[in-house]
Structures are given as C-alpha cells and as structure tokens.
Amino acid sequence: MPISYLEKKKSLTYCSHHDSMPFEAIRDGKHIGMLEDYVKQISQILNIDIDFIPTKSWDESYEKTIKNECDFLTSIATRKGREDV
C-alpha cells in the first residue's frame, strides 16, 4: 500500500496573522478563536500534530505557504489583487 502524504509528512504547519475575532486572533503568540478550534479537531481526526507559525502580515503568510514553510492558511478572503491566489 502506498504511503500517504500525511504519513510521509508526520506533522503539518499553518500560518496566520489575523485579528478577526471570533474567527481567529493571535494573543501572546498563540492562535485563538474558532479557526484554532477547527485546527485542533482536524489534528485529532487525522491523528497528526499541527503547529502554528505566527506571521506579521498576509504577504508573509502567503510567502511562507508558497515556500512550503507553512502547509496551509487558516483563512483567506477574496479581495482585489488576490484573484490569482
């Protein structure tokens, strides 16, 4: 049986910089809010560690994701200039 992406990966990372409660925010370097609760649930369901990487801006979060320094972003909004993202 082939090894799955998650079995190879062993853990995941995610980036966020948002301050949009109740959805998410960073307080004392920790990710909080509804989206953080979802990440915890996903971690339990997939049985894989998911680590938070705080960033200072959308551009930094996006760049880290493009460079594979973060596996995913917790949220993204449609905005002018992001049509290709």
Salt bridges, closest charged atoms under 4 A:
ASP19 OD1 - ARG27 NH2 3.32
GLU24 OE2 - HIS18 NE2 3.94
GLU24 OE1 - HIS31 NE2 2.62
GLU36 OE2 - LYS40 NZ 3.60
GLU63 OE2 - LYS67 NZ 3.93
GLU69 OE1 - LYS64 NZ 3.18
ASP71 OD1 - LYS9 NZ 3.03
